[in-house]
Amino acid sequence: MAIQELIPISCIQQLGFCEYSVFLKYIQVVETEPTEQMKIGKKVHEKLYEEFLVKAKPSTVKQMIKKSRKSKMLSRELYVKSANFGIHGSIDEIRFSPNNFLIIDDKPGTRIFQSNINQVYAYCLTFNDYISSLKIKDEIRPIIAALRERDTQKIIWKSPFNEDAQKSIVNEINRMHSMIEGKVPFLPTNNQNKCHNCSIRDVCDKFS
Ligand code: SF4
């Protein structure tokens, strides 16, 4: 699959919020102004990245994987893509340690939504696919998925990216591809609260 056909991993999260919003944003490409929450989120991400850059040294993922067998390392905003699963995106933070790889996605608030879990699982899947392609000898460390509250930087949910997690996210990604290919419809949410909090409600023909 060519890079321009890869789907942003953020769509997986949005699918859980409302399938029709993915249709409007990704297929119809509707233009909307960013919400206050989006602007705040962007600023916080930029600040964390600037702080990270003060101490960061350039390194490849392969080097980080090898070095982290002995000492802990950290990356921010690592771009990953998977032609196998047709998705791409930037991972907020990865903690490489001798025991595991912790994949972290920052979220506003402390509520745990399945859509956020799906998003971080999609990052785990893509990271796993990428490091498998590097064919690093004897690399068997597990991947752990985590959600972190954006403003306090506290981990609010953590779980191993095991076989069950992998199967469930692959199903979800395949379902999304089926929708994008027009085989399955994008259904609008029937939750009015979601519609009232939706950033694209002004351009949505299903909003009432
Ligand atoms: S307004 Fe409602 S139905 Fe329309 S995209 Fe937003 S959440 Fe979905």
Boltz pocket constraint, residues with backbone or C-beta under 6 A from the ligand:
constraints:
  - pocket:
      binder: B
      contacts: [[A, 17], [A, 18], [A, 19], [A, 20], [A, 21], [A, 24], [A, 188], [A, 189], [A, 191], [A, 194], [A, 195], [A, 196], [A, 198], [A, 199], [A, 200], [A, 201], [A, 204], [A, 205], [A, 206], [A, 207]]
      max_distance: 6.0
